[in-house]
């Protein structure tokens, strides 16, 4: 069973510390991880870096990240050129 972690509404450099600590703990556990970022209203480079690095670290141990991004997170991934790199982690697009 996958563990679920919920992102705060602001995934910014001043706010990522708590989520970072929880994701580091998740690396020590077993199984895949779900990151619910559906409520994220603001994200910066530090937030994107945290999600990207976490996905890479999970992959090294043959585990997967399942990211449920808000439209803001999807837009930020696209603007940073990470959509293709992170596409395997993304939940289906919500219906229009």
C-alpha positions in Angstrom: 0.0 0.0 0.0 1.3 3.4 -0.9 1.8 6.1 1.7 0.2 9.5 1.0 1.7 12.9 1.7 -0.2 16.1 1.3 1.5 19.3 0.1 0.7 22.6 1.7 -1.1 25.3 -0.4 2.3 27.1 -0.8 5.1 24.9 -2.0 7.7 27.6 -1.8 11.2 27.8 -0.4 10.0 29.2 2.9 7.4 26.3 3.3 9.0 23.2 1.9 11.0 22.2 5.0 8.2 20.2 6.7 7.3 18.3 3.5 10.9 17.7 2.8 11.3 16.1 6.3 8.3 13.9 5.7 9.5 12.8 2.3 12.9 11.9 3.7 11.1 9.7 6.1 9.2 8.1 3.2 12.5 7.2 1.6 13.3 5.1 4.6 10.0 3.2 4.4 8.9 0.7 1.7 6.5 1.0 -1.2 5.4 3.6 -3.6 4.4 7.1 -2.5 1.5 9.3 -3.4 2.1 13.1 -3.2 -1.2 15.0 -3.2 -0.4 18.4 -4.6 -4.0 19.1 -5.7 -4.4 22.0 -3.2 -1.1 23.8 -4.2 -1.9 27.3 -5.2 1.7 28.6 -5.3 5.0 26.8 -6.2 8.5 28.0 -6.9 11.8 26.4 -8.0 12.4 25.0 -4.5 9.0 23.2 -4.6 9.7 21.8 -8.1 13.2 20.7 -7.1 11.8 18.9 -4.1 9.3 16.9 -6.2 11.8 16.2 -8.9 14.6 15.0 -6.5 12.1 12.9 -4.5 10.9 11.2 -7.7 14.5 10.4 -8.7 15.4 9.1 -5.2 12.4 6.8 -5.2 13.3 5.5 -8.7 16.8 4.6 -7.5 15.2 2.1 -5.1 12.8 0.8 -7.7 9.8 2.7 -6.2 7.4 5.1 -7.8 6.0 8.5 -7.1 2.4 9.1 -8.0 1.8 12.9 -8.1 -1.6 14.4 -8.0 -0.8 17.9 -9.2 -3.0 21.0 -9.1 -3.2 23.1 -12.3 -0.6 25.4 -10.8 1.8 22.5 -10.3 1.1 21.2 -13.8 1.8 24.7 -15.2 5.0 25.1 -13.2 6.3 21.7 -14.4 5.6 22.7 -18.0 7.3 26.1 -17.6 10.3 24.4 -16.1 10.5 21.9 -18.9 9.8 19.0 -16.5 6.5 17.7 -17.9 8.1 15.0 -20.0 10.6 14.0 -17.3 7.9 13.8 -14.6 5.1 12.5 -16.9 5.3 8.9 -15.5 4.5 10.3 -12.0 1.5 12.4 -13.0 -2.1 11.4 -12.2 -4.5 11.6 -15.1 -5.6 15.2 -16.1 -8.9 16.1 -14.5 -11.8 16.2 -16.9 -12.5 19.6 -18.5 
